[in-house]
Amino acid sequence: MKNFLLLLLFLLSISVSYGQVTTANIDGQVTDAKNEAVPGATIVVIHEPTGTKYATTSRADGHYAFPNVRIGGPYTIT
């Protein structure tokens, strides 16, 4: 019984640890009017509540990624 309670406590603590996420990710693709990828485009993301800015350029396939940005929003993406 004691081992069962310890196992249950351990399993519950794992689920609580997943609730501590403090960052998010934003990703997408830049395309032109013909829906073709735009490599080398500059993408700027602004977290509106704080004014925090993030910038990157699109890859050869037009995709971009912003890992580890602040959670919540709204964001402005240009």
N, C-alpha and C positions, 0 to 999 in steps of 0.2 A: 504494500500500500504506500509506503514511504517513497519507494522508487517511482511509482506511478505519479504521485504528487510532484516530485521533482521534475519528472519528464513534462508534466502538464505546465508547470511554472516556466520551464525552459521554452516550450513551444509558444506560450503566450508572450514571453519577452521578445521572441523573434518577430512576431507580428507587430509589436509596438515599435520596434526599431525601424521598420519600414515607414512609419509615419513621420520620420524626422527628415524628410527630403527638404533641402534648403536651396536647391537650384533647379533650373529647367533647361530645356533645349529648344531652339528654334531652327528649323531648316526649311529649305524650299528650292525652287529653281527659277532662274531668270530666263524668260523667253521674249522674243520679239513679236511683231504683229503677225508673222507667218508661223508662230508657235515653234520657232527654232531656238535652240539654246544660245545664250549670249555668254561667251567666256570672258573673263576679266572685268566684269561689271563690278562696281563698288556698291556694296549694300551696307546701309547704316541702320541700326536698330536703336531706338531711344525708349527707355523705360520712363513713361510719362510722369508717374508720381515722384520720381527722384531725379530725373534728368540724366540718369546714367546712360552713356552712349557706348555702343559696341560697333565695330566696323570690320569688314572682311571683303574679299573679292571672290567672285564665282569661279569655279573650276572650269576645265575645258568643256564639260558637259552641261554647264550652266548652273549646277547645284552649288549651294552654299550651306554652311552650318554655323550656328552660334551655340556651342556647348557651355553649360554652367552660367546661364544668365539668371538674373533675379526671378524668383517666382512671382506670380501675379501679373498684373498689367494695369492698364492697357499699355501696349507697345505701338510705336509708329515705325513702320519699315519703309525705307526709301532706297 
